Amino acid sequence: MKIVILDGYTENPGDLSWNELEALGELTVYDRTPADKIVERIGDANAVYTNKTPVSRETLGKCPNVKFIGVLATGYNVVDVAAAKEKGIPVCNIPTYGTDAVGQFAIALLLEICHHIGHHNEAVHEGRWEHNDDWCFWDYPLIELAHKTIGVIGFGRIGQATGRIAKALGMRVIAYDSYPNGSGEAIAEYVSLDELLAQSDVIALHCPLFPETEGIVNKANIAKMKTGVIILNNSRGPLIVEQDLADALNSGKVYAAGLDVVSMEPIKGDNPLLTAKNCIITPHISWAPKESRQRLMDIAVDNLRQFLAGKPINVVNK
């Protein structure tokens, strides 16, 4: 079996091993694949892995030997799953691998907003503490989270992971989700979306990107929020109407935002959030701890192994 990985660098920049996948066939790994090289690099491969490189209907039509497509991520919109289904090709994703990492990162964004640790560390190293008249100083308001309310929009595995950490910090946790469940009820009080918007001091987005959630943070919904709310998003960039959030940050309606995702990635230089007040942006790295990426690789290998055994798992286009 010939196996091709079209864009393996972000999953494995060199600190993991492809050995388990190599044991299943003749493996070729590309760090990245430009659009005009996709068909050429797939060639006569039987198994194709992609993270963000698109695999279109046209590509599948030109690569008739493909029998399996593995996505090195949870989201699989880069693959034309309908075209793959028509050709009898299973598309297998990684349904969960970074739950704890992403929940941890959401809280890291929040804590950075509350304390601006990076900024104050730089200030000390620049000599400002050494030459300060007082024994301490701070450049931003410092925020205590205990007894404040965090509202989590999307209370699945990751939302609940964030909720558990927030609860351990002494926060009241409320959640909005279309499918409440017992594990969520043990952490949070389920409320309507309007109740969550009105009651939350902090709002964390952990919902999938669906037509009904696209742009859920918009001018109208921001108007329903408390003045001084903090917004966190390390789920999907298009959940936020970015100009509306930038306007709210600049006006002070929203105190701060912590974002690990934006609508277009890599971020474009004209993104209004780059110049908005009190907006922390990181380059989509919530998922990227080594432990998380190792789990992703283990599941990706098992997806192909189970396919070869005639028992495919994690198939998104059954």
N, C-alpha and C positions, 0 to 999 in steps of 0.2 A: 504493500500500500504506500502511495506517495502522499505525504502530508505537507501542506504549505501554511505557514503563518505569515499573514500579510503585513502585520504591524505589531511586532512583539516587544518593542522597546519599552513602552510604558509599563507593561506587565513585568518584564524582566530586563532591567537595564544592566544586568550582569551579576546580581547578587542571589539569583536563584538558578536552578538547573532545569534544562529541558530533557534530561535523561529519560524520565519516565515516558515521555512522548516519543522519544527516539526509539524506545524499545518496541513501539507499535508499528513502526514503518520507516520509510526513507524520508527524513525530515529536512525541510528547508525553512529557515527563519529569516525574514526580512525585518529590519527595524521599522521601516516605514515604506509605504507603496504609493507613489503618485497615481493619479487617476488614469493616466495614459499607459501605465504599466500593469494594471490589475489583471487583464486577460492574459497577458504574456507570462506573468509570474504564477498565476494559477495553472496555466498550461494543461497538462494531462493529469493533474493531481486528483486524487480521490477524496481527500479530506482537506477542507479549507477552514482555517481559523482567522477571525477578524475581530478587531476591537472597534475601531472607528472607520475603517476603510469600507466603502459601500460595495455591496455585492448585489447588482441589479439584475433584472430580468434579462437585459441584453447580455450581461456578462455570463449568466448561466447558459444562455443560448449558444455562446461561443466556447463554453467549457463543458462539453458533454460527459466527461468522466467523473464529474463531481457527484459523490454519493452522500456526503455528510458535510454540514456546515456547523462549526462551533463558534459561538460568540464569546469572546473573552470579557464579558460584562453581563450585567443583568438586563439592561435595555438592548433590544434587538432591532430597532427601527432602521439600522443601516443595511439590513438584509431584506430583499423583497421576498417575504415569507410566503406570500400567495404563489409567486412563481416557483419557489422551491417546492411547495406542496404539490403543485401541478406535475412536477417532474419526479415526485416521490422522494424528495431529498429532505430528511429531517433537519430542522434548525434547532440546535440545543444551546441554551443559555446557562448562565450561572445564577441561579435564583437567589442565593444568599451566601455571602462570604465576608462582607465588611460591616455587619450589623453593629458590632461593638465599636469598631474604629470610627464609623460615621457618627454614631451617637456621641462618642468621646469628643470628636472634632467640633460638633455643634456646641457643646458646652465650652470647649476651648475658645471658640469665637466669642461666646458670651463673656467668659472670664476676662478675655483681652479687652473687651469693651468696658467692663466694669473697673478694670485696674490699669489698663494701658501699660502692661509690664514691659513690652518691647520698647516703647518710647522712653520710659523712665530708666531702663537699663542703659539705653544709648545716652541719655542725659548725664548719668553718673560717669560713664566712660569718657564723656566729653569734658569732664571736670566741673560740672555745675554743682555737684554736692560738695566737692572739695572747697569750692569758693563761695558756698552759700552762707548767709548770715545766720540761718537757723539750723537746727539739727535734722530737719526734714523738709521736704517740699513736694508738691504735686501740681501737675499742670492741667489735669482733668478732674472733674468730680469723681470720687471713688464711690462705688455702689455696692451695698450689701444686698445679697439676694434672698436671704432668709425672710420668709413670710410674704414675699412677692409672688405673683401668679404668673406662671408660664402656660401659654396655650399652644398646644401642638396640633397642627393641621395635618392629618394623616397619621393614624396611630397603629401602624403595623409594627413589624419587628424593630425597625430603626427608630420610629417615633417612640415606642415603648422603652427602648434603650436610653434615649435622651431623657424620657420622663423619669426613669429610675434614678439617673444621676441627679437630675434637678430636685427630685424628692429628697435625696440624701443631703442636698444642700439646704434643706429646710423650706423649699418652695412648695406652694400649692400648685398642683398640676391639673389642668383641664384639657380636654381633647375633643376634637371634631373628626369624626370618621363615619363613612357610610356603613361600615360593618363593625359595630361594637362587639367586643368579646370579653370573656371572663378574665383573661390575663391583663387586658387593658383596664378593666374595672378595678383590679387590684392596685393599680398605680394612679389612675386619674378618674375624675368625674367627667363623663361624656356630656357635652352641651351642644347647642346649635351653633352654627357658624357665627351668627350675629351676636350670640352671647359671648362666644370666645373673643371676638373682635373687641367687644365693649369692656370685658373684664381683665384682659391680659396686660401685664406689664412687659412681658416678653412674648413674642410670637415666633415659633419655630416651624418651618415648612418641611414636612417629611412625606408629602403626598406624591404619587406618581403624576406624570404629565399626561393628562387627558384633556379632551376639549372642554370639559366642565371645570377643570382646574387651571387651565392656561390663563395667565393674567389675573389670578385670584387676588394678588396684591395689586390693587389698582386705586385710582383716585377715590372712587365711591366707597370702597371698603376701608381705605386708609381714613376716610372721614369718620368712620364708625369706631375707630380705635381711640384709646387714650392718648392725650397729648403727652409726648415723651416716651412713647413705646419704643422698644428695641425689637428689630426684626432680624431673624436668622434664616439663611437659606443655604443648605448644602445638599439640596435634593436635585432640582432642575431649574436652570436659569429662566426659562420662559414662564415660570409660575409668577414672575414679577413683571409688571409694566415698568420698565426701568426709568423712563422719564418721570412717571408719576412718583416713584420712590425718591428719585433725586430731588424733585421739587419739594417733597415732604421733609426730606433731610435738611435741605437748605432753609426751609421756613421754620424748622424746629418742631413741626408736628410729630415727626419721627425723630427720636433722640439720636439713634445710631442704628447701623445695619452691619451685620457680619455675614459676608457672602463668600462661598467657595465655588459658586457657579454663576455664570452669566448667560445671556441669551445666545451669543455667538462666541464660540471658543476656538482658538485663543481669542481673548478679548480684543475688541477693536479700539483704536485710539480715540474715536469720537464717542465712546460709551459715556453717557452723562453721569454715570456713577463714579467715574474716575476723578471727577472734580467736585463731587458732592461732599458736603460736610460730614465728618465723623462716619465715614464708610470704610470698613476694613474689607479688602478683597484678597483672597488667596487663590492660587491657580489650580483649582479642581483636584485637591490632594487628600480629601477626607478618606478616600478608599485605599490610600497607597502605603500604609505601613507594611513592612515585610511580612508580618504574620498574616495579614489580610490577603496579600498577593499570593502567598504560598497556598492558602486555602483555595483561592481562585484557580491556581494552576492544578491543584489536586482534583478539583471538581471537573475542570476542563479535560484532564486526562481520563477521568472515569467516564465522562460522557462518551468519549470515543471508544473506550474499552467496552462499555455496555452496548454500544451500537454494533461493534464487531461481534459481540456475543449474541446478537439478535434480540437484545432487550433494551432498546434505546430509552434513555431517561432525560428529563428536563427538556422535552420537546415542546416548542412553542407553536408549532404549526401542525398539530395532529389532524 
